[in-house]
């Protein structure tokens, strides 16, 4: 039997590292999309040119279905521009290729509670997944660890309602986060409505 010994991993800041960068992370995910923990995915494209909107980091597709994932990577802490860019690329792809189901994926080294609350407000109306991605060093080796901090929410039908425990309205979100957090979400919504006027915040989904 192989003799295994414990070695404590060391977390590395990719943003501040002299050798690693966003391109390095992108290449590792392109080589092995399963790192993200979203299932058996295949790479469809990287640095995908978006009309008048920059380049999508990664376009992935489920190997056994027509589900596609528009993945945007950001080193350090996520921010408003990262959220908008991710949703914008998702919106472009779903309109260009409506035969597929599309999910927006936000990847960042640090997804703070404030921005997690903001992202949560869009979940349900926008198929959205948030993944925190970190580099760890174990001996001479470096690995990526991905943690899903927000899963895609599927809204139920009206006849599927179960016992309501708590309705998450605007007041709830202001208490859970801050009025500033909700204000950021309101400002983001104004911008996002430029992509699709039907999109709304998901303030009122029921917490189980």
Backbone as JSON Lines, residues from 0, in Angstrom:
{"i":0,"aa":"X","n":[0.84,-1.19,0.0],"ca":[0.0,0.0,0.0],"c":[0.88,1.25,0.0]}
{"i":1,"aa":"X","n":[0.49,2.24,-0.79],"ca":[1.27,3.45,-0.89],"c":[1.27,4.19,0.44]}
{"i":2,"aa":"X","n":[2.43,4.67,0.83],"ca":[2.58,5.37,2.1],"c":[2.29,6.86,1.88]}
{"i":3,"aa":"X","n":[1.13,7.31,2.34],"ca":[0.71,8.7,2.15],"c":[1.0,9.51,3.4]}
{"i":4,"aa":"X","n":[1.45,10.72,3.21],"ca":[1.69,11.62,4.33],"c":[0.91,12.91,4.12]}
{"i":5,"aa":"X","n":[0.53,13.54,5.22],"ca":[-0.25,14.77,5.15],"c":[0.65,15.97,4.92]}
{"i":6,"aa":"X","n":[0.23,16.87,4.05],"ca":[0.92,18.14,3.85],"c":[-0.12,19.24,3.74]}
{"i":7,"aa":"X","n":[0.0,20.23,4.56],"ca":[-0.97,21.31,4.6],"c":[-0.9,22.13,3.32]}
{"i":8,"aa":"X","n":[-2.02,22.36,2.64],"ca":[-2.0,23.19,1.42],"c":[-1.85,24.67,1.77]}
{"i":9,"aa":"X","n":[-1.27,25.43,0.86],"ca":[-1.08,26.86,1.03],"c":[-1.89,27.6,-0.03]}
{"i":10,"aa":"X","n":[-2.78,28.45,0.42],"ca":[-3.59,29.22,-0.53],"c":[-2.75,30.31,-1.19]}
{"i":11,"aa":"X","n":[-2.9,30.45,-2.5],"ca":[-2.14,31.42,-3.28],"c":[-3.09,32.44,-3.88]}
{"i":12,"aa":"X","n":[-2.72,33.71,-3.82],"ca":[-3.46,34.75,-4.51],"c":[-3.0,34.78,-5.96]}
{"i":13,"aa":"X","n":[-3.86,34.34,-6.87],"ca":[-3.48,34.32,-8.29],"c":[-3.27,35.74,-8.79]}
{"i":14,"aa":"X","n":[-4.11,36.65,-8.35],"ca":[-4.04,38.04,-8.81],"c":[-2.69,38.66,-8.5]}
{"i":15,"aa":"X","n":[-2.12,38.31,-7.34],"ca":[-0.87,38.94,-6.89],"c":[0.36,38.08,-7.18]}
{"i":16,"aa":"X","n":[0.18,36.94,-7.82],"ca":[1.3,36.04,-8.05],"c":[2.09,36.46,-9.29]}
{"i":17,"aa":"X","n":[3.42,36.42,-9.25],"ca":[4.23,36.86,-10.39],"c":[4.19,35.93,-11.6]}
{"i":18,"aa":"X","n":[3.8,34.67,-11.39],"ca":[3.84,33.69,-12.47],"c":[2.46,33.34,-13.02]}
{"i":19,"aa":"X","n":[1.44,33.38,-12.18],"ca":[0.11,32.98,-12.59],"c":[-0.75,34.21,-12.9]}
{"i":20,"aa":"X","n":[-1.72,34.03,-13.79],"ca":[-2.61,35.13,-14.16],"c":[-3.93,34.55,-14.65]}
{"i":21,"aa":"X","n":[-4.82,35.43,-15.11],"ca":[-6.14,34.99,-15.56],"c":[-6.02,34.04,-16.76]}
{"i":22,"aa":"X","n":[-5.08,34.3,-17.65],"ca":[-4.89,33.45,-18.81],"c":[-4.52,32.03,-18.37]}
{"i":23,"aa":"X","n":[-3.7,31.92,-17.33],"ca":[-3.31,30.61,-16.81],"c":[-4.53,29.85,-16.29]}
{"i":24,"aa":"X","n":[-5.38,30.55,-15.54],"ca":[-6.6,29.93,-15.03],"c":[-7.49,29.48,-16.19]}
{"i":25,"aa":"X","n":[-7.64,30.35,-17.16],"ca":[-8.46,30.03,-18.33],"c":[-7.97,28.77,-19.04]}
{"i":26,"aa":"X","n":[-6.66,28.64,-19.2],"ca":[-6.08,27.48,-19.87],"c":[-6.32,26.2,-19.08]}
{"i":27,"aa":"X","n":[-6.22,26.28,-17.76],"ca":[-6.44,25.09,-16.94],"c":[-7.9,24.63,-17.03]}
{"i":28,"aa":"X","n":[-8.83,25.58,-17.01],"ca":[-10.24,25.23,-17.12],"c":[-10.58,24.73,-18.51]}
{"i":29,"aa":"X","n":[-9.93,25.27,-19.53],"ca":[-10.16,24.81,-20.9],"c":[-9.65,23.37,-21.08]}
{"i":30,"aa":"X","n":[-8.54,23.06,-20.44],"ca":[-7.98,21.71,-20.52],"c":[-8.86,20.69,-19.82]}
{"i":31,"aa":"X","n":[-9.44,21.11,-18.69],"ca":[-10.25,20.2,-17.89],"c":[-11.43,20.94,-17.27]}
{"i":32,"aa":"X","n":[-12.53,21.13,-18.03],"ca":[-13.69,21.87,-17.52],"c":[-14.35,21.24,-16.3]}
{"i":33,"aa":"X","n":[-14.07,19.96,-16.04],"ca":[-14.69,19.29,-14.89],"c":[-14.24,19.91,-13.57]}
{"i":34,"aa":"X","n":[-13.14,20.67,-13.59],"ca":[-12.65,21.35,-12.39],"c":[-13.75,22.22,-11.79]}
{"i":35,"aa":"X","n":[-14.6,22.78,-12.64],"ca":[-15.64,23.7,-12.18],"c":[-16.71,23.0,-11.35]}
{"i":36,"aa":"X","n":[-16.82,21.69,-11.5],"ca":[-17.82,20.96,-10.73],"c":[-19.23,21.06,-11.28]}
{"i":37,"aa":"X","n":[-19.35,21.36,-12.59],"ca":[-20.66,21.5,-13.21],"c":[-21.05,20.28,-14.03]}
{"i":38,"aa":"X","n":[-20.29,19.21,-13.91],"ca":[-20.61,17.99,-14.64],"c":[-19.61,17.71,-15.75]}
{"i":39,"aa":"X","n":[-20.01,16.82,-16.65],"ca":[-19.17,16.41,-17.77],"c":[-19.31,17.44,-18.89]}
{"i":40,"aa":"X","n":[-18.39,18.38,-18.94],"ca":[-18.47,19.47,-19.9],"c":[-17.37,19.36,-20.95]}
{"i":41,"aa":"X","n":[-17.68,19.88,-22.14],"ca":[-16.68,19.95,-23.2],"c":[-16.49,21.41,-23.59]}
{"i":42,"aa":"X","n":[-15.28,21.72,-24.02],"ca":[-14.96,23.09,-24.43],"c":[-15.46,23.32,-25.85]}
{"i":43,"aa":"X","n":[-16.29,24.36,-26.0],"ca":[-16.76,24.74,-27.34],"c":[-15.93,25.88,-27.91]}
{"i":44,"aa":"X","n":[-15.5,26.8,-27.04],"ca":[-14.72,27.94,-27.54],"c":[-14.11,28.67,-26.34]}
{"i":45,"aa":"X","n":[-13.04,29.39,-26.59],"ca":[-12.47,30.29,-25.58],"c":[-12.1,31.6,-26.26]}
{"i":46,"aa":"X","n":[-12.1,32.67,-25.47],"ca":[-11.89,34.01,-26.02],"c":[-12.86,34.24,-27.19]}
{"i":47,"aa":"X","n":[-14.11,33.86,-26.98],"ca":[-15.13,33.92,-28.02],"c":[-15.55,35.37,-28.26]}
{"i":48,"aa":"X","n":[-15.33,35.86,-29.46],"ca":[-15.63,37.25,-29.79],"c":[-17.13,37.51,-29.73]}
{"i":49,"aa":"X","n":[-17.5,38.55,-28.98],"ca":[-18.89,38.96,-28.86],"c":[-19.09,40.26,-29.63]}
{"i":50,"aa":"X","n":[-20.13,40.36,-30.45],"ca":[-20.35,41.59,-31.23],"c":[-20.41,42.83,-30.35]}
{"i":51,"aa":"X","n":[-19.44,43.71,-30.52],"ca":[-19.38,44.99,-29.81],"c":[-19.35,44.83,-28.29]}
{"i":52,"aa":"X","n":[-18.85,43.67,-27.82],"ca":[-18.92,43.45,-26.37],"c":[-17.72,42.68,-25.83]}
{"i":53,"aa":"X","n":[-16.59,42.68,-26.49],"ca":[-15.42,42.0,-25.95],"c":[-15.39,40.52,-26.27]}
{"i":54,"aa":"X","n":[-14.76,39.74,-25.38],"ca":[-14.58,38.31,-25.61],"c":[-15.03,37.51,-24.38]}
{"i":55,"aa":"X","n":[-15.77,36.46,-24.65],"ca":[-16.21,35.54,-23.6],"c":[-15.05,34.61,-23.25]}
{"i":56,"aa":"X","n":[-14.73,34.49,-21.97],"ca":[-13.58,33.68,-21.56],"c":[-13.71,32.23,-22.02]}
{"i":57,"aa":"X","n":[-14.82,31.59,-21.65],"ca":[-15.02,30.18,-22.0],"c":[-16.48,29.92,-22.34]}
{"i":58,"aa":"X","n":[-16.69,29.13,-23.39],"ca":[-18.02,28.61,-23.7],"c":[-17.94,27.1,-23.56]}
{"i":59,"aa":"X","n":[-18.7,26.56,-22.63],"ca":[-18.7,25.13,-22.35],"c":[-20.07,24.54,-22.63]}
{"i":60,"aa":"X","n":[-20.1,23.25,-22.91],"ca":[-21.38,22.58,-23.16],"c":[-21.4,21.24,-22.46]}
{"i":61,"aa":"X","n":[-22.56,20.91,-21.9],"ca":[-22.75,19.6,-21.28],"c":[-22.64,18.52,-22.35]}
{"i":62,"aa":"X","n":[-21.89,17.47,-22.04],"ca":[-21.61,16.43,-23.02],"c":[-22.84,15.64,-23.4]}
{"i":63,"aa":"X","n":[-23.89,15.66,-22.55],"ca":[-25.05,14.81,-22.81],"c":[-26.35,15.6,-22.98]}
{"i":64,"aa":"X","n":[-26.25,16.91,-23.07],"ca":[-27.47,17.71,-23.22],"c":[-27.17,18.95,-24.04]}
{"i":65,"aa":"X","n":[-28.17,19.79,-24.23],"ca":[-27.99,21.02,-24.99],"c":[-27.78,22.22,-24.07]}
{"i":66,"aa":"X","n":[-27.28,21.98,-22.86],"ca":[-27.0,23.04,-21.91],"c":[-25.62,23.63,-22.17]}
{"i":67,"aa":"X","n":[-25.56,24.95,-22.33],"ca":[-24.29,25.65,-22.51],"c":[-24.03,26.59,-21.34]}
{"i":68,"aa":"X","n":[-22.75,26.78,-21.05],"ca":[-22.34,27.63,-19.94],"c":[-21.43,28.74,-20.45]}
{"i":69,"aa":"X","n":[-21.83,29.99,-20.21],"ca":[-21.01,31.15,-20.54],"c":[-20.22,31.53,-19.29]}
{"i":70,"aa":"X","n":[-18.91,31.28,-19.33],"ca":[-18.07,31.4,-18.14],"c":[-17.17,32.63,-18.23]}
{"i":71,"aa":"X","n":[-17.26,33.48,-17.22],"ca":[-16.39,34.64,-17.13],"c":[-15.53,34.55,-15.87]}
{"i":72,"aa":"X","n":[-14.24,34.78,-16.03],"ca":[-13.27,34.63,-14.95],"c":[-12.76,36.01,-14.52]}
{"i":73,"aa":"X","n":[-12.64,36.19,-13.22],"ca":[-12.04,37.42,-12.71],"c":[-11.15,37.08,-11.53]}
{"i":74,"aa":"X","n":[-9.92,37.58,-11.56],"ca":[-9.03,37.4,-10.43],"c":[-9.37,38.42,-9.35]}
{"i":75,"aa":"X","n":[-9.06,38.05,-8.11],"ca":[-9.39,38.94,-7.01],"c":[-10.87,38.91,-6.71]}
{"i":76,"aa":"X","n":[-11.41,40.04,-6.35],"ca":[-12.8,40.14,-5.9],"c":[-13.73,40.51,-7.04]}
{"i":77,"aa":"X","n":[-14.88,39.86,-7.09],"ca":[-15.85,40.2,-8.13],"c":[-16.42,41.6,-7.86]}
{"i":78,"aa":"X","n":[-16.92,42.22,-8.93],"ca":[-17.47,43.57,-8.8],"c":[-18.63,43.74,-9.78]}
{"i":79,"aa":"X","n":[-19.17,44.96,-9.83],"ca":[-20.34,45.22,-10.68],"c":[-20.06,44.94,-12.15]}
{"i":80,"aa":"X","n":[-18.89,45.38,-12.63],"ca":[-18.57,45.2,-14.06],"c":[-18.47,43.74,-14.43]}
{"i":81,"aa":"X","n":[-17.97,42.9,-13.51],"ca":[-17.86,41.46,-13.75],"c":[-19.24,40.84,-13.89]}
{"i":82,"aa":"X","n":[-20.15,41.23,-13.01],"ca":[-21.52,40.71,-13.06],"c":[-22.18,41.1,-14.37]}
{"i":83,"aa":"X","n":[-22.06,42.39,-14.73],"ca":[-22.7,42.89,-15.96],"c":[-22.13,42.19,-17.18]}
{"i":84,"aa":"X","n":[-20.8,42.05,-17.22],"ca":[-20.15,41.42,-18.37],"c":[-20.62,39.97,-18.53]}
{"i":85,"aa":"X","n":[-20.7,39.25,-17.42],"ca":[-21.14,37.85,-17.46],"c":[-22.56,37.75,-18.01]}
{"i":86,"aa":"X","n":[-23.46,38.59,-17.51],"ca":[-24.86,38.55,-17.95],"c":[-24.98,39.01,-19.4]}
{"i":87,"aa":"X","n":[-24.18,39.99,-19.78],"ca":[-24.23,40.47,-21.15],"c":[-23.84,39.37,-22.14]}
{"i":88,"aa":"X","n":[-22.75,38.64,-21.85],"ca":[-22.32,37.57,-22.74],"c":[-23.33,36.43,-22.78]}
{"i":89,"aa":"X","n":[-23.91,36.12,-21.62],"ca":[-24.97,35.1,-21.56],"c":[-26.14,35.51,-22.45]}
{"i":90,"aa":"X","n":[-26.53,36.77,-22.38],"ca":[-27.67,37.28,-23.14],"c":[-27.38,37.21,-24.65]}
{"i":91,"aa":"X","n":[-26.17,37.58,-25.05],"ca":[-25.8,37.53,-26.47],"c":[-25.86,36.1,-26.99]}
{"i":92,"aa":"X","n":[-25.29,35.17,-26.24],"ca":[-25.24,33.78,-26.68],"c":[-26.62,33.14,-26.75]}
{"i":93,"aa":"X","n":[-27.49,33.44,-25.78],"ca":[-28.82,32.81,-25.8],"c":[-29.66,33.33,-26.95]}
{"i":94,"aa":"X","n":[-29.42,34.59,-27.36],"ca":[-30.17,35.15,-28.48],"c":[-29.62,34.63,-29.82]}
{"i":95,"aa":"X","n":[-28.32,34.43,-29.89],"ca":[-27.71,33.92,-31.12],"c":[-28.0,32.44,-31.33]}
{"i":96,"aa":"X","n":[-28.09,31.7,-30.22],"ca":[-28.27,30.25,-30.3],"c":[-29.41,29.8,-29.38]}
{"i":97,"aa":"X","n":[-30.65,30.14,-29.75],"ca":[-31.8,29.82,-28.89],"c":[-32.11,28.34,-28.8]}
{"i":98,"aa":"X","n":[-31.48,27.52,-29.65],"ca":[-31.73,26.08,-29.59],"c":[-31.08,25.42,-28.38]}
{"i":99,"aa":"X","n":[-30.22,26.18,-27.68],"ca":[-29.56,25.67,-26.48],"c":[-30.14,26.32,-25.23]}
{"i":100,"aa":"X","n":[-30.0,25.63,-24.1],"ca":[-30.27,26.23,-22.79],"c":[-28.96,26.86,-22.31]}
{"i":101,"aa":"X","n":[-29.03,28.06,-21.78],"ca":[-27.82,28.79,-21.43],"c":[-27.79,29.14,-19.95]}
{"i":102,"aa":"X","n":[-26.6,29.02,-19.35],"ca":[-26.39,29.38,-17.95],"c":[-25.17,30.29,-17.85]}
{"i":103,"aa":"X","n":[-25.34,31.41,-17.17],"ca":[-24.22,32.33,-16.93],"c":[-23.43,31.85,-15.71]}
{"i":104,"aa":"X","n":[-22.1,31.85,-15.83],"ca":[-21.25,31.39,-14.74],"c":[-20.24,32.47,-14.38]}
{"i":105,"aa":"X","n":[-20.32,32.95,-13.16],"ca":[-19.37,33.94,-12.64],"c":[-18.31,33.19,-11.84]}
{"i":106,"aa":"X","n":[-17.03,33.37,-12.21],"ca":[-15.92,32.77,-11.48],"c":[-15.02,33.89,-10.95]}
{"i":107,"aa":"X","n":[-14.71,33.85,-9.67],"ca":[-13.81,34.85,-9.1],"c":[-13.08,34.23,-7.91]}
{"i":108,"aa":"X","n":[-11.93,34.81,-7.57],"ca":[-11.19,34.32,-6.41],"c":[-11.93,34.62,-5.11]}
{"i":109,"aa":"X","n":[-12.64,35.74,-5.1],"ca":[-13.31,36.15,-3.88],"c":[-14.68,36.71,-4.22]}
{"i":110,"aa":"X","n":[-15.72,36.0,-3.83],"ca":[-17.09,36.47,-4.01],"c":[-17.6,36.85,-2.63]}
{"i":111,"aa":"X","n":[-17.6,38.14,-2.33],"ca":[-17.95,38.6,-0.99],"c":[-19.44,38.43,-0.73]}
{"i":112,"aa":"X","n":[-19.79,38.47,0.55],"ca":[-21.2,38.35,0.93],"c":[-22.05,39.42,0.29]}
{"i":113,"aa":"X","n":[-21.5,40.63,0.16],"ca":[-22.28,41.73,-0.41],"c":[-22.66,41.42,-1.85]}
{"i":114,"aa":"X","n":[-21.68,40.99,-2.65],"ca":[-21.97,40.73,-4.06],"c":[-22.7,39.39,-4.25]}
{"i":115,"aa":"X","n":[-22.54,38.48,-3.31],"ca":[-23.31,37.25,-3.37],"c":[-24.79,37.57,-3.2]}
{"i":116,"aa":"X","n":[-25.11,38.5,-2.3],"ca":[-26.5,38.93,-2.13],"c":[-27.02,39.59,-3.41]}
{"i":117,"aa":"X","n":[-26.18,40.42,-4.05],"ca":[-26.59,41.07,-5.29],"c":[-26.87,40.04,-6.37]}
{"i":118,"aa":"X","n":[-25.96,39.08,-6.54],"ca":[-26.12,38.04,-7.55],"c":[-27.37,37.21,-7.27]}
{"i":119,"aa":"X","n":[-27.62,36.93,-5.99],"ca":[-28.78,36.11,-5.62],"c":[-30.08,36.74,-6.06]}
{"i":120,"aa":"X","n":[-30.13,38.07,-6.1],"ca":[-31.36,38.77,-6.49],"c":[-31.73,38.53,-7.95]}
{"i":121,"aa":"X","n":[-30.74,38.17,-8.77],"ca":[-31.02,37.9,-10.18],"c":[-31.3,36.42,-10.43]}
{"i":122,"aa":"X","n":[-30.95,35.59,-9.47],"ca":[-31.08,34.14,-9.67],"c":[-32.56,33.76,-9.72]}
{"i":123,"aa":"X","n":[-32.89,32.88,-10.67],"ca":[-34.28,32.49,-10.89],"c":[-34.81,33.12,-12.16]}
{"i":124,"aa":"X","n":[-34.5,34.41,-12.36],"ca":[-34.87,35.09,-13.6],"c":[-33.74,34.98,-14.62]}
{"i":125,"aa":"X","n":[-32.52,34.92,-14.14],"ca":[-31.36,34.68,-14.99],"c":[-30.7,33.4,-14.49]}
{"i":126,"aa":"X","n":[-30.54,32.39,-15.36],"ca":[-29.86,31.15,-14.93],"c":[-28.41,31.49,-14.59]}
{"i":127,"aa":"X","n":[-28.09,31.49,-13.32],"ca":[-26.82,32.05,-12.87],"c":[-26.17,31.14,-11.84]}
{"i":128,"aa":"X","n":[-24.87,30.9,-12.02],"ca":[-24.08,30.12,-11.08],"c":[-22.86,30.95,-10.7]}
{"i":129,"aa":"X","n":[-22.54,31.0,-9.42],"ca":[-21.35,31.71,-8.94],"c":[-20.38,30.7,-8.34]}
{"i":130,"aa":"X","n":[-19.13,30.74,-8.82],"ca":[-18.11,29.8,-8.37],"c":[-16.89,30.55,-7.88]}
{"i":131,"aa":"X","n":[-16.49,30.24,-6.65],"ca":[-15.24,30.81,-6.12],"c":[-14.11,29.87,-6.49]}
{"i":132,"aa":"X","n":[-13.09,30.41,-7.14],"ca":[-11.99,29.59,-7.65],"c":[-10.69,30.05,-7.01]}
{"i":133,"aa":"X","n":[-10.0,29.12,-6.35],"ca":[-8.78,29.45,-5.63],"c":[-7.64,28.51,-6.03]}
{"i":134,"aa":"X","n":[-6.42,29.04,-5.98],"ca":[-5.22,28.25,-6.24],"c":[-4.62,27.84,-4.9]}
{"i":135,"aa":"X","n":[-4.22,26.58,-4.79],"ca":[-3.56,26.09,-3.58],"c":[-2.26,25.39,-3.96]}
{"i":136,"aa":"X","n":[-1.27,25.58,-3.14],"ca":[0.03,24.95,-3.34],"c":[0.18,23.8,-2.36]}
{"i":137,"aa":"X","n":[0.54,22.62,-2.87],"ca":[0.81,21.45,-2.03],"c":[2.19,20.95,-2.42]}
{"i":138,"aa":"X","n":[3.17,21.23,-1.59],"ca":[4.55,20.87,-1.95],"c":[4.96,21.65,-3.19]}
{"i":139,"aa":"X","n":[5.49,20.96,-4.2],"ca":[5.92,21.65,-5.42],"c":[4.8,21.82,-6.44]}
{"i":140,"aa":"X","n":[3.59,21.43,-6.07],"ca":[2.48,21.42,-7.02],"c":[1.46,22.5,-6.7]}
{"i":141,"aa":"X","n":[0.79,22.98,-7.76],"ca":[-0.28,23.96,-7.61],"c":[-1.56,23.39,-8.22]}
{"i":142,"aa":"X","n":[-2.67,23.57,-7.53],"ca":[-3.95,23.05,-8.01],"c":[-5.01,24.14,-7.87]}
{"i":143,"aa":"X","n":[-6.1,23.96,-8.61],"ca":[-7.23,24.86,-8.51],"c":[-8.37,24.17,-7.78]}
{"i":144,"aa":"X","n":[-8.98,24.91,-6.87],"ca":[-10.12,24.4,-6.11],"c":[-11.31,25.29,-6.39]}
{"i":145,"aa":"X","n":[-12.39,24.7,-6.9],"ca":[-13.6,25.46,-7.24],"c":[-14.73,25.13,-6.27]}
{"i":146,"aa":"X","n":[-15.35,26.16,-5.73],"ca":[-16.45,25.98,-4.79],"c":[-17.67,26.74,-5.29]}
{"i":147,"aa":"X","n":[-18.76,26.03,-5.53],"ca":[-20.0,26.68,-5.97],"c":[-20.65,27.36,-4.78]}
{"i":148,"aa":"X","n":[-20.76,28.68,-4.83],"ca":[-21.35,29.44,-3.72],"c":[-22.78,29.86,-4.03]}
{"i":149,"aa":"X","n":[-23.18,29.76,-5.29],"ca":[-24.58,30.03,-5.66],"c":[-24.95,29.12,-6.82]}
{"i":150,"aa":"X","n":[-25.92,28.25,-6.59],"ca":[-26.38,27.34,-7.63],"c":[-27.54,27.95,-8.4]}
{"i":151,"aa":"X","n":[-27.73,27.47,-9.61],"ca":[-28.85,27.94,-10.43],"c":[-30.16,27.57,-9.76]}
{"i":152,"aa":"X","n":[-31.05,28.54,-9.66],"ca":[-32.35,28.33,-9.02],"c":[-33.4,28.08,-10.09]}
{"i":153,"aa":"X","n":[-34.12,26.98,-9.95],"ca":[-35.23,26.68,-10.84],"c":[-36.53,27.03,-10.15]}
{"i":154,"aa":"X","n":[-37.29,27.96,-10.72],"ca":[-38.54,28.36,-10.11],"c":[-39.62,27.31,-10.33]}
{"i":155,"aa":"X","n":[-40.41,27.03,-9.29],"ca":[-41.47,26.05,-9.4],"c":[-42.74,26.65,-9.98]}
{"i":156,"aa":"X","n":[-43.69,25.77,-10.33],"ca":[-44.99,26.22,-10.81],"c":[-45.88,26.55,-9.62]}
{"i":157,"aa":"X","n":[-46.94,27.3,-9.88],"ca":[-47.8,27.76,-8.8],"c":[-48.44,26.6,-8.04]}
{"i":158,"aa":"X","n":[-48.7,25.47,-8.74],"ca":[-49.34,24.35,-8.06],"c":[-48.33,23.47,-7.35]}
{"i":159,"aa":"X","n":[-47.06,23.88,-7.34],"ca":[-46.04,23.12,-6.64],"c":[-45.71,23.76,-5.29]}
{"i":160,"aa":"X","n":[-46.47,24.8,-4.92],"ca":[-46.18,25.51,-3.69],"c":[-46.29,24.57,-2.5]}
{"i":161,"aa":"X","n":[-45.31,24.71,-1.6],"ca":[-45.36,23.99,-0.34],"c":[-45.56,25.01,0.77]}
{"i":162,"aa":"X","n":[-45.43,24.58,1.98],"ca":[-45.61,25.48,3.11],"c":[-44.61,26.63,3.03]}
{"i":163,"aa":"X","n":[-45.13,27.84,3.09],"ca":[-44.28,29.03,3.01],"c":[-43.7,29.33,4.38]}
{"i":164,"aa":"X","n":[-42.39,29.42,4.48],"ca":[-41.75,29.73,5.75],"c":[-41.32,31.19,5.81]}
{"i":165,"aa":"X","n":[-40.81,31.72,4.69],"ca":[-40.35,33.09,4.7],"c":[-40.31,33.62,3.28]}
{"i":166,"aa":"X","n":[-40.92,34.77,3.07],"ca":[-40.9,35.4,1.76],"c":[-39.77,36.44,1.73]}
{"i":167,"aa":"X","n":[-38.9,36.3,0.74],"ca":[-37.73,37.18,0.69],"c":[-38.02,38.4,-0.17]}
{"i":168,"aa":"X","n":[-38.69,39.39,0.41],"ca":[-39.01,40.61,-0.3],"c":[-37.88,41.63,-0.13]}
{"i":169,"aa":"X","n":[-38.1,42.85,-0.59],"ca":[-37.05,43.88,-0.53],"c":[-36.59,44.12,0.9]}
{"i":170,"aa":"X","n":[-37.52,44.17,1.83],"ca":[-37.17,44.41,3.22],"c":[-36.25,43.31,3.76]}
{"i":171,"aa":"X","n":[-36.55,42.07,3.37],"ca":[-35.7,40.94,3.8],"c":[-34.27,41.12,3.34]}
{"i":172,"aa":"X","n":[-34.1,41.5,2.04],"ca":[-32.75,41.63,1.49],"c":[-32.01,42.81,2.1]}
{"i":173,"aa":"X","n":[-32.73,43.88,2.45],"ca":[-32.07,45.01,3.1],"c":[-31.58,44.64,4.49]}
{"i":174,"aa":"X","n":[-32.31,43.74,5.16],"ca":[-31.9,43.29,6.49],"c":[-30.78,42.26,6.4]}
{"i":175,"aa":"X","n":[-30.86,41.38,5.4],"ca":[-29.83,40.36,5.25],"c":[-28.51,40.99,4.81]}
{"i":176,"aa":"X","n":[-28.58,41.96,3.89],"ca":[-27.39,42.67,3.44],"c":[-27.44,44.09,3.97]}
{"i":177,"aa":"X","n":[-27.53,45.05,3.08],"ca":[-27.67,46.46,3.44],"c":[-28.5,47.14,2.37]}
{"i":178,"aa":"X","n":[-28.94,48.36,2.64],"ca":[-29.64,49.14,1.63],"c":[-28.7,49.44,0.46]}
{"i":179,"aa":"X","n":[-27.4,49.56,0.76],"ca":[-26.42,49.78,-0.3],"c":[-26.37,48.6,-1.26]}
{"i":180,"aa":"X","n":[-26.42,47.38,-0.7],"ca":[-26.41,46.18,-1.53],"c":[-27.6,46.16,-2.47]}
{"i":181,"aa":"X","n":[-28.78,46.43,-1.93],"ca":[-29.99,46.43,-2.75],"c":[-29.92,47.55,-3.78]}
{"i":182,"aa":"X","n":[-29.32,48.68,-3.4],"ca":[-29.16,49.79,-4.34],"c":[-28.26,49.42,-5.5]}
{"i":183,"aa":"X","n":[-27.19,48.65,-5.22],"ca":[-26.3,48.18,-6.29],"c":[-27.09,47.3,-7.25]}
{"i":184,"aa":"X","n":[-27.91,46.41,-6.68],"ca":[-28.73,45.53,-7.52],"c":[-29.7,46.33,-8.38]}
{"i":185,"aa":"X","n":[-30.29,47.39,-7.81],"ca":[-31.21,48.23,-8.59],"c":[-30.49,48.89,-9.76]}
{"i":186,"aa":"X","n":[-29.27,49.39,-9.51],"ca":[-28.5,50.03,-10.58],"c":[-28.1,49.03,-11.66]}
{"i":187,"aa":"X","n":[-27.71,47.82,-11.23],"ca":[-27.38,46.78,-12.19],"c":[-28.58,46.41,-13.04]}
{"i":188,"aa":"X","n":[-29.76,46.35,-12.42],"ca":[-30.97,46.0,-13.14],"c":[-31.26,47.0,-14.25]}
{"i":189,"aa":"X","n":[-31.05,48.29,-13.98],"ca":[-31.29,49.31,-15.01],"c":[-30.41,49.04,-16.23]}
{"i":190,"aa":"X","n":[-29.15,48.67,-15.98],"ca":[-28.23,48.4,-17.09],"c":[-28.63,47.11,-17.81]}
{"i":191,"aa":"X","n":[-28.95,46.08,-17.04],"ca":[-29.26,44.77,-17.62],"c":[-30.55,44.82,-18.44]}
{"i":192,"aa":"X","n":[-31.5,45.69,-18.05],"ca":[-32.73,45.82,-18.83],"c":[-32.45,46.31,-20.25]}
{"i":193,"aa":"X","n":[-31.26,46.87,-20.47],"ca":[-30.87,47.25,-21.82],"c":[-30.65,46.04,-22.7]}
{"i":194,"aa":"X","n":[-30.36,44.89,-22.09],"ca":[-30.21,43.64,-22.84],"c":[-31.57,42.99,-23.06]}
{"i":195,"aa":"X","n":[-32.39,42.99,-22.01],"ca":[-33.7,42.35,-22.1],"c":[-34.62,43.05,-21.09]}
{"i":196,"aa":"X","n":[-35.61,43.77,-21.58],"ca":[-36.49,44.55,-20.72],"c":[-37.36,43.68,-19.82]}
{"i":197,"aa":"X","n":[-37.45,42.37,-20.09],"ca":[-38.29,41.48,-19.29],"c":[-37.59,40.98,-18.04]}
{"i":198,"aa":"X","n":[-36.27,41.16,-17.96],"ca":[-35.52,40.66,-16.81],"c":[-35.86,41.47,-15.57]}
{"i":199,"aa":"X","n":[-35.99,40.78,-14.44],"ca":[-36.33,41.43,-13.19],"c":[-35.47,40.84,-12.07]}
{"i":200,"aa":"X","n":[-35.52,41.51,-10.92],"ca":[-34.87,40.97,-9.73],"c":[-35.76,39.9,-9.13]}
{"i":201,"aa":"X","n":[-35.12,38.89,-8.55],"ca":[-35.86,37.8,-7.94],"c":[-35.91,38.01,-6.41]}
{"i":202,"aa":"X","n":[-36.63,39.06,-5.99],"ca":[-36.69,39.37,-4.56],"c":[-37.63,38.45,-3.81]}
{"i":203,"aa":"X","n":[-38.59,37.87,-4.51],"ca":[-39.71,37.26,-3.82],"c":[-39.76,35.75,-3.85]}
{"i":204,"aa":"X","n":[-38.6,35.09,-4.16],"ca":[-38.68,33.64,-4.11],"c":[-38.72,33.17,-2.65]}
{"i":205,"aa":"X","n":[-39.31,32.03,-2.46],"ca":[-39.57,31.53,-1.1],"c":[-38.4,30.7,-0.62]}
{"i":206,"aa":"X","n":[-37.91,30.99,0.56],"ca":[-36.81,30.23,1.14],"c":[-37.39,29.0,1.82]}
{"i":207,"aa":"X","n":[-36.75,27.86,1.56],"ca":[-37.23,26.63,2.19],"c":[-36.74,26.53,3.62]}
